[in-house]
């Protein structure tokens, strides 16, 4: 009787030891996120959902895109440059995700607060902007002699805004733009300045007509601290309250420019946001990662050994 020297296919397949993937990308992802198991995947999904909920309802980081709020906030569109601020999105009330709608309202916006908002004018260069609240609903606002007059009376600026001067016109003070202008002939320079003024006509808070001086109900008048180089409410007018995303409460980066605008870091809820939530998220992530690796190791140990 002739013996079949070839082992059955199933037996041969079972005898081949499993080898870990040689793909360095797969190995790197496995080392960071743990094994590809259902429990580990659900753990990471929970972490992502927690982060999204916090970002939607509580606070969100925002990068300053321009110099319109200097010297309070330094803006620079380049990567790694410019200030980063945290926005308190819960301060004015809970917002509906992806919509300019706030069914629940807590605190009313106040004068001099720095806010992030969605542009209300057409074709904005930046969809989301940051400016300071100057005029409140129902007030008559006028820029006079570098200051703000509300209902005919001058309003004192807070001490931290001592260097801010509000203008009824814009000046080109950017060194690069000034250098370009100085290379032009007087006629060309005047024409360029006129085109600049025509492109950004200033009327709101400047002209005495009610249309441009009285802030409608449910709206706010927002200006940049860098008045000479800020295309703001003087050009685009009033901003609806539902467009306000939240109040900027601190500069968190760069570290050397750390600033707390509202005193939140000295409150219990501020400390909870600053230290508690990041610690909880990192702790939960570490717990999910270690649990996933432990379960993966236990599963490997429980696999029956192949018979000789």
GIQUIBEL-V659621 format. One record per backbone hydrogen bond with DSSP energy under -1.0 kcal/mol. NH is the residue of the N-H (numbers start at 1). CO is the residue of the C=O. E is the energy in kcal/mol with one decimal. If there is no record, write none. Layout:
nh: <NH/NH>
co: <CO/CO>
e: <E/E>
//
This chain:
nh: <12/13/14/15/27/28/29/30/31/32/33/34/37/41/42/43/44/45/46/47/48/49/50/51/52/53/54/55/56/57/58/59/60/62/64/70/73/76/81/83/84/85/86/87/88/89/89/90/96/99/101/104/106/107/112/113/115/116/117/118/119/129/131/132/133/134/135/138/139/141/142/143/144/147/149/150/151/153/155/161/162/164/166/171/178/179/180/181/182/184/189/190/191/192/193/194/195/196/197/198/199/200/203/204/205/206/207/212/213/214/215/219/220/221/223/226/227/229/232/233/235/236/237/239/241/243/244/245/246/247/248/249/251/252/253/257/258/259/261/266/267/271/272/273/274/275/276/277/279/280/281/282/283/284/285/286/287/288/289/290/291/292/293/294/295/296/297/298/299/300/301/302>
co: <8/9/10/11/23/24/25/26/27/28/29/30/35/37/38/39/40/41/42/43/44/45/46/47/48/49/50/51/52/53/54/54/87/85/83/67/69/64/78/74/253/62/250/60/247/58/87/58/101/96/99/94/92/91/133/110/131/246/129/243/127/117/115/223/113/221/221/215/136/213/149/205/147/144/142/153/140/150/148/158/159/161/146/228/174/175/176/177/178/181/185/186/187/188/189/190/191/192/193/194/195/196/234/234/212/203/203/209/209/210/139/216/239/135/132/68/225/226/230/222/232/232/233/220/218/240/241/116/116/88/114/86/259/84/84/254/255/251/249/263/264/267/268/269/270/271/271/272/275/276/277/278/279/280/281/282/283/284/285/286/287/288/289/290/291/292/293/294/295/296/297/298>
e: <-2.4/-2.6/-2.1/-1.4/-2.3/-2.5/-2.6/-2.3/-2.2/-1.7/-3.2/-1.6/-2.0/-2.5/-2.5/-1.9/-1.9/-2.2/-2.1/-1.8/-2.3/-2.3/-2.4/-2.2/-2.4/-2.5/-2.4/-2.5/-2.3/-2.9/-2.3/-1.5/-1.4/-2.5/-2.3/-1.4/-1.9/-1.6/-1.8/-3.2/-2.9/-2.8/-2.1/-2.5/-3.4/-2.3/-1.0/-1.1/-2.8/-1.8/-1.5/-1.0/-1.3/-1.4/-3.4/-1.6/-2.8/-2.4/-2.4/-2.4/-2.6/-2.8/-2.1/-2.8/-2.9/-3.1/-1.8/-2.9/-1.9/-3.1/-2.0/-2.5/-2.0/-2.0/-3.0/-3.1/-3.0/-1.8/-2.7/-2.1/-1.5/-1.7/-2.4/-1.3/-3.1/-2.3/-1.8/-2.4/-2.4/-1.6/-3.0/-2.2/-2.1/-2.3/-2.4/-2.1/-2.2/-2.1/-2.3/-2.5/-2.1/-1.3/-2.6/-1.5/-3.3/-1.8/-2.7/-1.4/-1.2/-2.2/-2.8/-1.5/-1.8/-2.3/-2.4/-2.4/-1.7/-1.7/-1.1/-2.2/-1.9/-2.4/-1.9/-2.7/-2.7/-1.6/-1.8/-2.4/-1.5/-1.8/-2.8/-2.3/-2.2/-2.1/-1.3/-2.0/-1.8/-1.2/-1.5/-1.3/-1.7/-2.2/-1.8/-2.2/-2.7/-2.7/-1.2/-2.5/-1.8/-2.6/-2.6/-2.6/-2.7/-2.5/-2.4/-2.6/-2.5/-2.7/-2.4/-2.7/-2.5/-2.4/-2.2/-2.3/-2.6/-2.3/-2.4/-2.5/-2.4/-1.6/-1.9/-1.7>
//
